[in-house]
């Protein structure tokens, strides 16, 4: 068994696609309308509302009954779950922080430092649905921040 991709459930595919294109500095390798997008990095975006719109338009032929039942029983909001935090590694944390500041694509935390067993530096970037993305990498500092 191998991991194929990790799906992030999004509410606004356009905003999320623009955000992740800028963050990953990449174009999607697959895009199915505004329903599903996949990036080479193993990250995919899924807009559940696309399926709901098809059902409301009477396009139930696209799904089997088991999927329709599941769709009706899912919670209304599958976003902003915070049960999973995506961790992205970069070669230079300060450079990436400055790049994301310039892009202004989402809220950034300060750079955090945790030193329980060894120094670990990271910051969080929040996507359009409020999902936290942890970004870590080598970081040069002269003092404990």
DSSP file (Angstrom, degrees, kcal/mol; ACC not computed):
  #  RESIDUE AA STRUCTURE BP1 BP2  ACC     N-H-->O    O-->H-N    N-H-->O    O-->H-N    TCO  KAPPA ALPHA  PHI   PSI    X-CA   Y-CA   Z-CA
    1    1 A X              0   0    0      0, 0.0     2,-0.3     0, 0.0     0, 0.0   0.000 360.0 360.0 360.0 144.7    0.0    0.0    0.0
    2    2 A X        -     0   0    0      0, 0.0     2,-0.5     0, 0.0     0, 0.0  -0.983 360.0-103.6-141.2 153.6    1.2    3.5   -0.7
    3    3 A X        -     0   0    0     -2,-0.3     3,-0.1     1,-0.2     0, 0.0  -0.647  29.7-172.6 -77.0 124.5   -0.2    7.0   -0.1
    4    4 A X        -     0   0    0     -2,-0.5     2,-0.3     1,-0.3    -1,-0.2   0.926  58.9 -38.3 -83.6 -49.4   -1.7    8.4   -3.3
    5    5 A X        -     0   0    0     33,-0.0     2,-0.5     2,-0.0    -1,-0.3  -0.968  48.9-115.2-165.3 167.8   -2.5   12.0   -2.2
    6    6 A X  E     -a   43   0A   0     36,-1.8    38,-3.0    -2,-0.3     2,-0.4  -0.985  30.9-145.3-116.0 124.9   -3.8   14.0    0.7
    7    7 A X  E     -a   44   0A   0     -2,-0.5     2,-0.5    36,-0.2    38,-0.2  -0.730   8.0-162.0 -91.6 136.7   -7.1   15.8    0.0
    8    8 A X  E     -a   45   0A   0     36,-2.2    38,-2.5    -2,-0.4     2,-0.4  -0.987  20.2-134.9-111.4 123.4   -7.9   19.2    1.5
    9    9 A X  E     -a   46   0A   0     -2,-0.5    71,-0.3    69,-0.3     2,-0.3  -0.661  30.3-172.9 -78.8 127.0  -11.6   19.9    1.5
   10   10 A X        -     0   0    0     36,-2.5    39,-0.4    -2,-0.4    38,-0.4  -0.864  29.7-155.7-124.0 154.9  -12.1   23.5    0.2
   11   11 A X  S    S+     0   0    0     -2,-0.3     2,-0.6     1,-0.3    -1,-0.1   0.806  91.1  37.1 -94.5 -37.1  -15.1   25.8   -0.1
   12   12 A X     >  -     0   0    0      1,-0.2     4,-2.6     2,-0.0    -1,-0.3  -0.893  64.1-171.7-122.5  99.4  -13.9   28.1   -2.8
   13   13 A X  H  > S+     0   0    0     -2,-0.6     4,-3.1     1,-0.2     5,-0.2   0.883  85.3  54.0 -60.9 -40.0  -11.8   26.2   -5.5
   14   14 A X  H  > S+     0   0    0      2,-0.2     4,-2.1     1,-0.2    -1,-0.2   0.941 113.0  41.2 -60.4 -48.6  -10.7   29.4   -7.2
   15   15 A X  H  > S+     0   0    0      2,-0.2     4,-2.2     1,-0.2    -2,-0.2   0.907 118.0  47.5 -66.0 -42.1   -9.3   31.0   -4.1
   16   16 A X  H  X S+     0   0    0     -4,-2.6     4,-2.8     2,-0.2     5,-0.3   0.899 110.6  51.5 -68.0 -40.2   -7.8   27.8   -2.9
   17   17 A X  H  X S+     0   0    0     -4,-3.1     4,-2.2    -5,-0.2     5,-0.2   0.921 111.3  47.3 -62.7 -44.1   -6.2   27.0   -6.3
   18   18 A X  H  X S+     0   0    0     -4,-2.1     4,-2.0    -5,-0.2    -1,-0.2   0.914 113.2  50.2 -61.9 -42.6   -4.6   30.5   -6.4
   19   19 A X  H  X S+     0   0    0     -4,-2.2     4,-2.7     1,-0.2    -2,-0.2   0.950 114.2  41.9 -61.1 -52.1   -3.4   30.1   -2.9
   20   20 A X  H  X S+     0   0    0     -4,-2.8     4,-2.6     2,-0.2     6,-0.3   0.811 110.7  56.5 -73.1 -29.1   -1.8   26.6   -3.4
   21   21 A X  H  X>S+     0   0    0     -4,-2.2     4,-1.2    -5,-0.3     5,-1.1   0.944 113.2  41.9 -60.6 -46.5   -0.3   27.6   -6.8
   22   22 A X  H  <5S+     0   0    0     -4,-2.0    -2,-0.2    -5,-0.2    -1,-0.2   0.921 117.4  46.8 -67.3 -44.2    1.5   30.5   -5.1
   23   23 A X  H  <5S+     0   0    0     -4,-2.7    -2,-0.2     1,-0.2    -3,-0.2   0.952 121.9  34.1 -63.2 -50.4    2.5   28.5   -2.1
   24   24 A X  H  <5S-     0   0    0     -4,-2.6    -1,-0.2     2,-0.2    -2,-0.2   0.584  97.0-135.5 -83.3 -10.3    3.8   25.4   -4.0
   25   25 A X  T  <5 +     0   0    0     -4,-1.2     2,-0.3    -5,-0.2    -3,-0.2   0.927  69.8 106.8  53.1  46.8    5.1   27.5   -6.9
   26   26 A X      < -     0   0    0     -5,-1.1     2,-0.3    -6,-0.3    -1,-0.2  -0.984  68.7-124.2-151.8 155.6    3.5   24.8   -9.2
   27   27 A X        -     0   0    0     -2,-0.3    13,-0.4    -3,-0.1     2,-0.0  -0.740  44.5 -95.9 -96.6 152.1    0.6   24.2  -11.5
   28   28 A X        -     0   0    0     -2,-0.3    11,-0.3    11,-0.1     3,-0.1  -0.350  20.0-148.4 -65.1 149.0   -1.7   21.3  -10.9
   29   29 A X  S    S+     0   0    0      9,-2.6     2,-0.3     1,-0.3    10,-0.2   0.725  86.0  22.7 -87.8 -24.3   -1.0   18.1  -12.8
   30   30 A X  E     +B   38   0A   0      8,-1.5     8,-2.7     2,-0.0     2,-0.3  -0.998  63.7 177.0-141.4 137.7   -4.7   17.2  -12.9
   31   31 A X  E     -B   37   0A   0     -2,-0.3     2,-0.8     6,-0.2     6,-0.2  -0.943  11.3-166.5-143.3 123.8   -7.8   19.4  -12.7
   32   32 A X  E >>  -B   36   0A   0      4,-3.0     3,-2.3    -2,-0.3     4,-1.4  -0.860  60.4 -74.9-108.3  95.2  -11.4   18.1  -13.0
   33   33 A X  T 34 S-     0   0    0     -2,-0.8    -1,-0.1     1,-0.3     3,-0.1  -0.213  94.2 -40.5  50.8-139.3  -13.5   21.2  -13.4
   34   34 A X  T 34 S+     0   0    0      1,-0.1    -1,-0.3    -3,-0.1   -21,-0.2   0.039 129.5  80.2-102.3  24.5  -13.9   23.0  -10.0
   35   35 A X  T <4 S+     0   0    0     -3,-2.3    12,-2.9     1,-0.3     2,-0.4   0.868  98.6   7.8 -94.6 -46.3  -14.3   19.7   -8.2
   36   36 A X  E  <  -BC  32  46A   0     -4,-1.4    -4,-3.0    10,-0.2     2,-0.4  -0.999  53.8-179.4-149.4 136.1  -10.8   18.3   -7.8
   37   37 A X  E     -BC  31  45A   0      8,-2.1     8,-2.8    -2,-0.4     2,-0.4  -0.995   9.3-163.3-136.3 139.7   -7.2   19.4   -8.4
   38   38 A X  E     -BC  30  44A   0     -8,-2.7    -9,-2.6    -2,-0.4    -8,-1.5  -0.989   2.9-157.3-130.3 135.1   -4.0   17.5   -7.8
   39   39 A X    >   -     0   0    0      4,-3.1     3,-1.7    -2,-0.4     4,-0.5  -0.768  29.9-117.8-105.1 153.4   -0.5   18.8   -7.5
   40   40 A X  T 3  S+     0   0    0    -13,-0.4    -1,-0.1    -2,-0.3   -12,-0.1   0.756 107.6  73.9 -58.7 -26.5    2.7   16.8   -8.0
   41   41 A X  T 3  S-     0   0    0      2,-0.1    -1,-0.3     1,-0.1     3,-0.1   0.447 121.1 -99.0 -71.9   1.4    3.7   17.3   -4.4
   42   42 A X  S <  S+     0   0    0     -3,-1.7   -36,-1.8     1,-0.3     2,-0.4   0.681  86.5 122.2  90.8  18.5    1.0   14.8   -3.3
   43   43 A X  E     -a    6   0A   0     -4,-0.5    -4,-3.1   -38,-0.2     2,-0.3  -0.950  36.3-177.3-119.3 133.5   -1.6   17.4   -2.3
   44   44 A X  E     -aC   7  38A   0    -38,-3.0   -36,-2.2    -2,-0.4     2,-0.4  -0.926  17.4-141.6-128.5 154.8   -5.1   17.6   -3.8
   45   45 A X  E     -aC   8  37A   0     -8,-2.8    -8,-2.1    -2,-0.3     2,-0.4  -0.945  15.6-168.4-115.1 136.6   -8.0   20.0   -3.3
   46   46 A X  E     -aC   9  36A   0    -38,-2.5   -36,-2.5    -2,-0.4     2,-0.8  -0.988  10.5-161.2-130.5 124.1  -11.6   18.7   -3.2
   47   47 A X    >>  -     0   0    0    -12,-2.9     3,-1.6    -2,-0.4     4,-0.6  -0.852   5.0-173.7-105.5  97.1  -14.7   20.9   -3.5
   48   48 A X  H >> S+     0   0    0     -2,-0.8     4,-1.7   -38,-0.4     3,-0.7   0.811  79.4  70.5 -59.1 -32.8  -17.6   18.8   -2.1
   49   49 A X  H 3> S+     0   0    0    -39,-0.4     4,-2.6     1,-0.2    -1,-0.3   0.773  87.3  66.1 -58.7 -26.2  -20.0   21.5   -3.1
   50   50 A X  H <> S+     0   0    0     -3,-1.6     4,-1.9     2,-0.2    -1,-0.2   0.938 103.6  44.4 -60.3 -46.5  -19.4   20.6   -6.7
   51   51 A X  H <X S+     0   0    0     -3,-0.7     4,-2.2    -4,-0.6    -2,-0.2   0.900 111.9  52.9 -65.1 -41.0  -21.0   17.2   -6.2
   52   52 A X  H  X S+     0   0    0     -4,-1.7     4,-2.5     1,-0.2    -1,-0.2   0.897 107.5  51.8 -61.8 -39.8  -23.9   18.8   -4.2
   53   53 A X  H  X S+     0   0    0     -4,-2.6     4,-1.5     2,-0.2    -1,-0.2   0.902 108.0  51.8 -63.8 -40.3  -24.6   21.2   -7.1
   54   54 A X  H  <>S+     0   0    0     -4,-1.9     5,-2.9     2,-0.2    -2,-0.2   0.926 110.3  48.5 -60.9 -44.1  -24.7   18.3   -9.5
   55   55 A X  H ><5S+     0   0    0     -4,-2.2     3,-1.9     1,-0.2     5,-0.2   0.922 109.9  51.4 -62.4 -44.3  -27.2   16.5   -7.3
   56   56 A X  H 3<5S+     0   0    0     -4,-2.5    -1,-0.2     1,-0.3    -2,-0.2   0.786 106.9  54.7 -64.2 -26.2  -29.3   19.6   -7.0
   57   57 A X  T 3<5S-     0   0    0     -4,-1.5    -1,-0.3    -5,-0.2    -2,-0.2   0.412 124.3-106.5 -84.6   2.0  -29.3   19.9  -10.8
   58   58 A X  T < 5S+     0   0    0     -3,-1.9     2,-1.2    -4,-0.1     3,-0.3   0.591  78.4 136.3  85.3  10.9  -30.6   16.3  -11.0
   59   59 A X    > < +     0   0    0     -5,-2.9     3,-1.3     1,-0.2    -4,-0.1  -0.288  13.9 135.9 -87.3  50.5  -27.3   14.8  -12.2
   60   60 A X  G >   +     0   0    0     -2,-1.2     3,-1.7     1,-0.3    -1,-0.2   0.620  53.8  81.9 -73.4 -11.4  -27.6   11.8   -9.8
   61   61 A X  G 3  S+     0   0    0     -3,-0.3    -1,-0.3     1,-0.3    -2,-0.1   0.654  79.9  68.1 -66.1 -14.1  -26.4    9.6  -12.7
   62   62 A X  G <  S+     0   0    0     -3,-1.3     2,-0.3   -11,-0.1    -1,-0.3   0.606 103.7  45.3 -77.9 -11.7  -22.9   10.6  -11.9
   63   63 A X  S <  S-     0   0    0     -3,-1.7     2,-0.1    -4,-0.1     0, 0.0  -0.920  77.9-121.5-134.8 152.3  -23.0    8.7   -8.5
   64   64 A X     >  -     0   0    0     -2,-0.3     4,-2.1     1,-0.1     3,-0.2  -0.462  39.8-103.0 -85.2 170.6  -24.1    5.4   -7.2
   65   65 A X  H  > S+     0   0    0      1,-0.2     4,-2.6     2,-0.2     5,-0.2   0.856 119.8  57.9 -64.3 -35.8  -26.6    5.2   -4.4
   66   66 A X  H  > S+     0   0    0      1,-0.2     4,-2.2     2,-0.2    -1,-0.2   0.915 108.8  45.8 -61.0 -42.5  -24.0    4.5   -1.7
   67   67 A X  H  > S+     0   0    0      2,-0.2     4,-2.9    -3,-0.2    -2,-0.2   0.913 111.5  51.6 -67.2 -42.0  -22.2    7.8   -2.6
   68   68 A X  H  X S+     0   0    0     -4,-2.1     4,-1.9     1,-0.2    -2,-0.2   0.905 110.6  49.0 -60.6 -41.3  -25.5    9.7   -2.6
   69   69 A X  H  X S+     0   0    0     -4,-2.6     4,-1.4     2,-0.2    -1,-0.2   0.918 112.8  47.3 -63.6 -43.1  -26.4    8.4    0.8
   70   70 A X  H  X S+     0   0    0     -4,-2.2     4,-1.3     1,-0.2    -2,-0.2   0.906 109.3  53.9 -64.3 -42.1  -22.9    9.3    2.1
   71   71 A X  H  < S+     0   0    0     -4,-2.9     3,-0.3     1,-0.2    -1,-0.2   0.885 109.3  48.4 -60.2 -39.7  -23.2   12.7    0.6
   72   72 A X  H  < S+     0   0    0     -4,-1.9    -1,-0.2     1,-0.2    -2,-0.2   0.803 114.4  46.2 -70.2 -28.6  -26.5   13.3    2.4
   73   73 A X  H  < S+     0   0    0     -4,-1.4    -2,-0.2    -3,-0.2    -1,-0.2   0.572  87.6 105.2 -93.7 -10.4  -25.1   12.1    5.7
   74   74 A X  S  < S-     0   0    0     -4,-1.3     4,-0.1    -3,-0.3    -3,-0.0  -0.366  83.6 -97.1 -68.3 149.0  -21.8   14.1    5.7
   75   75 A X        -     0   0    0      1,-0.1    -1,-0.1     2,-0.1    -2,-0.1  -0.321  33.3-116.6 -59.4 151.2  -21.5   17.1    8.0
   76   76 A X  S    S+     0   0    0      1,-0.2     2,-0.6    -3,-0.1    -1,-0.1   0.884 102.0  48.4 -59.4 -40.5  -22.2   20.3    6.1
   77   77 A X        +     0   0    0      1,-0.1    -1,-0.2     2,-0.1    -2,-0.1  -0.907  50.3 165.1-110.7 118.6  -18.7   21.6    6.7
   78   78 A X        +     0   0    0     -2,-0.6   -69,-0.3    -4,-0.1     3,-0.3   0.247  57.8  89.7-105.1   9.2  -15.7   19.4    6.0
   79   79 A X  S    S+     0   0    0      1,-0.2   -69,-0.1   -71,-0.1    51,-0.1  -0.537  70.0  35.5-104.6 170.5  -13.2   22.3    6.1
   80   80 A X        +     0   0    0    -71,-0.3    -1,-0.2    -2,-0.2    50,-0.1   0.912  68.2 151.3  57.4  48.0  -11.2   23.9    8.9
   81   81 A X        -     0   0    0     -3,-0.3    -2,-0.1     1,-0.1    -1,-0.1   0.828  27.6-169.5 -83.3 -34.8  -10.7   20.5   10.5
   82   82 A X        +     0   0    0      2,-0.3    -1,-0.1     1,-0.2     3,-0.1   0.503  57.8 109.4  55.4   5.0   -7.3   21.2   12.2
   83   83 A X  S    S+     0   0    0      1,-0.2     2,-0.4     2,-0.0    -1,-0.2   0.767  82.2  40.4 -75.3 -24.5   -7.0   17.5   13.0
   84   84 A X  S    S-     0   0    0     48,-0.0     2,-0.5     2,-0.0    -2,-0.3  -0.980  72.2-163.2-123.5 133.9   -4.3   17.2   10.5
   85   85 A X        -     0   0    0     -2,-0.4     2,-0.4    -3,-0.1    48,-0.2  -0.980  17.8-135.9-117.7 126.0   -1.6   19.8   10.0
   86   86 A X  E     -d  133   0B   0     46,-0.9    48,-3.0    -2,-0.5     2,-0.6  -0.660  15.6-153.8 -83.0 132.3    0.4   19.8    6.8
   87   87 A X  E     -d  134   0B   0     -2,-0.4     2,-0.4    46,-0.2    48,-0.2  -0.932   9.6-170.1-112.4 117.0    4.1   20.2    7.3
   88   88 A X  E     -d  135   0B   0     46,-3.4    48,-2.8    -2,-0.6     2,-0.4  -0.897   9.9-148.3-108.4 136.3    6.1   21.7    4.4
   89   89 A X  E     -d  136   0B   0     -2,-0.4     2,-0.3    46,-0.2    48,-0.2  -0.864  16.7-178.3-105.7 136.9    9.9   21.7    4.4
   90   90 A X  E     -d  137   0B   0     46,-2.5    48,-0.5    -2,-0.4     3,-0.2  -0.864  34.3-124.3-127.7 163.4   11.9   24.4    2.7
   91   91 A X  S    S+     0   0    0     -2,-0.3     2,-0.3     1,-0.3    47,-0.2   0.775 102.6  24.2 -78.2 -27.1   15.7   25.0    2.3
   92   92 A X     >  -     0   0    0      1,-0.1     4,-2.2    45,-0.1    -1,-0.3  -0.880  63.8-167.1-144.4 105.4   15.7   28.5    3.9
   93   93 A X  H  > S+     0   0    0     45,-2.5     4,-2.6    -2,-0.3     5,-0.2   0.890  89.8  50.1 -63.6 -42.3   12.9   29.3    6.3
   94   94 A X  H  > S+     0   0    0     44,-0.5     4,-2.4     1,-0.2    -1,-0.2   0.920 111.0  49.4 -63.5 -43.7   13.6   33.1    6.4
   95   95 A X  H  > S+     0   0    0      1,-0.2     4,-2.2     2,-0.2    -1,-0.2   0.909 112.9  47.1 -61.7 -42.4   13.6   33.3    2.6
   96   96 A X  H  X S+     0   0    0     -4,-2.2     4,-2.5     2,-0.2     5,-0.2   0.895 110.1  52.9 -67.4 -39.5   10.3   31.4    2.4
   97   97 A X  H  X S+     0   0    0     -4,-2.6     4,-2.1     1,-0.2    -2,-0.2   0.930 111.5  46.2 -60.2 -45.4    8.8   33.6    5.1
   98   98 A X  H  X S+     0   0    0     -4,-2.4     4,-2.2     2,-0.2    -1,-0.2   0.877 110.9  53.0 -66.1 -38.0    9.8   36.7    3.2
   99   99 A X  H  X S+     0   0    0     -4,-2.2     4,-2.2     1,-0.2    -2,-0.2   0.927 111.2  45.8 -62.1 -45.2    8.4   35.3    0.0
  100  100 A X  H  X>S+     0   0    0     -4,-2.5     4,-1.9     2,-0.2     5,-0.6   0.833 109.4  55.3 -70.4 -31.7    5.1   34.5    1.5
  101  101 A X  H  <5S+     0   0    0     -4,-2.1    -1,-0.2    -5,-0.2    -2,-0.2   0.931 109.8  47.0 -62.0 -44.3    4.9   38.0    3.1
  102  102 A X  H  <5S+     0   0    0     -4,-2.2    -2,-0.2     1,-0.2    -1,-0.2   0.899 112.3  49.4 -64.4 -40.3    5.4   39.5   -0.3
  103  103 A X  H  <5S-     0   0    0     -4,-2.2    -1,-0.2    -5,-0.2    -2,-0.2   0.835  87.7-159.9 -68.5 -31.9    2.8   37.3   -1.9
  104  104 A X  T  <5 +     0   0    0     -4,-1.9    -3,-0.1    -5,-0.2     3,-0.1   0.913  37.8 144.4  52.2  48.8    0.3   38.1    0.9
  105  105 A X      < -     0   0    0     -5,-0.6     2,-0.3     1,-0.2    -1,-0.1   0.574  64.6  -9.1 -94.4 -10.4   -1.8   35.0    0.1
  106  106 A X  S    S-     0   0    0     -6,-0.3    -1,-0.2    21,-0.0     2,-0.1  -0.981  87.4 -63.9-174.1 167.5   -2.8   34.2    3.7
  107  107 A X        -     0   0    0     19,-0.4    19,-2.0    -2,-0.3     2,-0.4  -0.423  48.4-157.1 -65.6 133.2   -2.3   35.0    7.4
  108  108 A X  B     -E  125   0B   0     17,-0.2    17,-0.2    -2,-0.1     2,-0.1  -0.904   4.4-145.0-112.4 140.0    1.2   34.3    8.7
  109  109 A X        -     0   0    0     15,-2.5     2,-0.1    -2,-0.4     3,-0.0  -0.331  36.3 -90.2 -82.8 178.4    2.2   33.6   12.2
  110  110 A X        -     0   0    0     -2,-0.1     2,-0.5     1,-0.1    14,-0.4  -0.356  55.4 -84.0 -74.8 170.6    5.6   34.7   13.6
  111  111 A X        -     0   0    0     12,-0.1     2,-0.3    -2,-0.1    12,-0.2  -0.710  51.8-152.7 -78.0 125.3    8.5   32.3   13.3
  112  112 A X  E     -F  122   0B   0     10,-4.0    10,-2.0    -2,-0.5     2,-0.4  -0.700   8.1-157.0 -99.6 151.9    8.3   29.9   16.3
  113  113 A X  E     -F  121   0B   0     -2,-0.3     2,-0.4     8,-0.2     8,-0.2  -0.997   9.0-177.9-129.6 128.2   11.2   28.1   17.9
  114  114 A X  E     +F  120   0B   0      6,-2.6     6,-2.3    -2,-0.4     2,-0.2  -0.992   2.8 178.4-122.4 131.2   10.8   24.9   20.0
  115  115 A X  E     +F  119   0B   0     -2,-0.4     4,-0.2     4,-0.2     6,-0.0  -0.545  32.3 128.5-134.8  69.2   13.9   23.4   21.6
  116  116 A X  S    S-     0   0    0      2,-0.5     3,-0.1    -2,-0.2    -1,-0.1   0.918  99.7  -7.1 -85.2 -52.4   12.9   20.3   23.5
  117  117 A X  S    S-     0   0    0      1,-0.5     2,-0.3    -3,-0.1    -2,-0.1   0.639 142.5  -8.7-113.3 -28.5   15.5   17.9   22.0
  118  118 A X  S    S-     0   0    0     -4,-0.1    -2,-0.5     2,-0.0    -1,-0.5  -0.958  90.4 -75.4-162.0 157.2   16.9   20.2   19.4
  119  119 A X  E     -F  115   0B   0     -2,-0.3     2,-0.4    -4,-0.2    -4,-0.2  -0.370  46.9-176.7 -63.4 131.8   16.0   23.6   17.9
  120  120 A X  E     -F  114   0B   0     -6,-2.3    -6,-2.6    -2,-0.1     2,-0.4  -0.983   3.9-167.5-133.1 119.0   13.0   23.4   15.6
  121  121 A X  E     +F  113   0B   0     -2,-0.4    16,-0.9    16,-0.3     2,-0.3  -0.872  20.3 142.0-110.6 139.6   11.9   26.6   13.7
  122  122 A X  E     -FG 112 136B   0    -10,-2.0   -10,-4.0    -2,-0.4     2,-0.3  -0.984  27.8-154.2-161.5 165.7    8.6   26.9   11.9
  123  123 A X  E     - G   0 135B   0     12,-1.9    12,-2.9    -2,-0.3     2,-0.4  -0.957  20.9-123.2-140.0 162.6    5.8   29.3   11.1
  124  124 A X  E     - G   0 134B   0    -14,-0.4   -15,-2.5    -2,-0.3     2,-0.4  -0.870  16.4-168.8-108.8 141.5    2.1   28.8   10.2
  125  125 A X  E     -EG 108 133B   0      8,-2.2     8,-2.5    -2,-0.4     2,-0.5  -0.986  16.7-142.1-122.1 136.8    0.4   30.0    7.1
  126  126 A X  E     - G   0 132B   0    -19,-2.0   -19,-0.4    -2,-0.4     6,-0.2  -0.879  11.2-141.6-107.2 129.5   -3.4   29.7    6.9
  127  127 A X    >   -     0   0    0      4,-2.2     3,-2.5    -2,-0.5   -20,-0.1  -0.172  40.6 -85.3 -78.0 177.1   -5.1   28.8    3.7
  128  128 A X  T 3  S+     0   0    0      1,-0.3    -1,-0.1     2,-0.1  -112,-0.1   0.725 131.0  50.8 -59.6 -21.1   -8.4   30.4    2.5
  129  129 A X  T 3  S-     0   0    0      2,-0.1    -1,-0.3  -120,-0.0  -120,-0.0   0.366 121.7-105.3 -95.4   4.6  -10.4   27.9    4.6
  130  130 A X    <   +     0   0    0     -3,-2.5     2,-0.3     1,-0.3    -2,-0.1   0.552  68.0 151.2  85.9   7.8   -8.4   28.6    7.7
  131  131 A X        -     0   0    0      1,-0.1    -4,-2.2   -50,-0.0     2,-0.3  -0.573  45.1-125.2 -73.6 131.9   -6.4   25.3    7.6
  132  132 A X  E     - G   0 126B   0     -2,-0.3   -46,-0.9    -6,-0.2     2,-0.5  -0.608  21.3-164.6 -80.2 136.5   -3.0   25.7    9.2
  133  133 A X  E     -dG  86 125B   0     -8,-2.5    -8,-2.2    -2,-0.3     2,-0.5  -0.984  11.0-146.9-119.0 119.6    0.1   24.8    7.1
  134  134 A X  E     -dG  87 124B   0    -48,-3.0   -46,-3.4    -2,-0.5     2,-0.5  -0.742  13.2-167.4 -89.0 129.9    3.3   24.4    9.1
  135  135 A X  E     +dG  88 123B   0    -12,-2.9   -12,-1.9    -2,-0.5     2,-0.3  -0.977  13.6 169.9-121.6 125.8    6.4   25.5    7.2
  136  136 A X  E     +dG  89 122B   0    -48,-2.8   -46,-2.5    -2,-0.5     2,-0.3  -0.874   9.9 123.2-134.1 161.6    9.8   24.5    8.6
  137  137 A X  E     -d   90   0B   0    -16,-0.9   -16,-0.3    -2,-0.3   -46,-0.2  -0.938  63.7 -33.5 167.0 178.5   13.4   24.5    7.5
  138  138 A X        -     0   0    0    -48,-0.5   -45,-2.5    -2,-0.3   -44,-0.5  -0.299  57.9-173.2 -58.4 139.0   16.9   25.8    8.5
  139  139 A X        -     0   0    0    -46,-0.2     2,-0.5   -47,-0.2   -47,-0.0  -0.994  16.0-145.1-141.8 128.3   16.7   29.2   10.2
  140  140 A X        +     0   0    0     -2,-0.4     2,-0.3     2,-0.0    -2,-0.0  -0.824  30.4 156.8 -96.7 127.8   19.6   31.4   11.2
  141  141 A X        -     0   0    0     -2,-0.5     3,-0.1     1,-0.1    -2,-0.1  -0.990  36.7-154.1-146.1 152.7   19.2   33.5   14.3
  142  142 A X  S    S+     0   0    0     -2,-0.3     2,-0.3     1,-0.1    -1,-0.1   0.539  82.7  34.3-101.7 -10.3   21.6   35.1   16.8
  143  143 A X  S    S-     0   0    0      0, 0.0     2,-0.6     0, 0.0    -1,-0.1  -0.941  92.6 -92.0-140.8 162.0   19.3   35.0   19.8
  144  144 A X              0   0    0     -2,-0.3    -2,-0.0     1,-0.2   -31,-0.0  -0.652 360.0 360.0 -75.7 119.3   16.5   32.8   21.2
  145  145 A X              0   0    0     -2,-0.6    -1,-0.2   -33,-0.0   -32,-0.1   0.416 360.0 360.0 -99.7 360.0   13.3   34.1   19.7
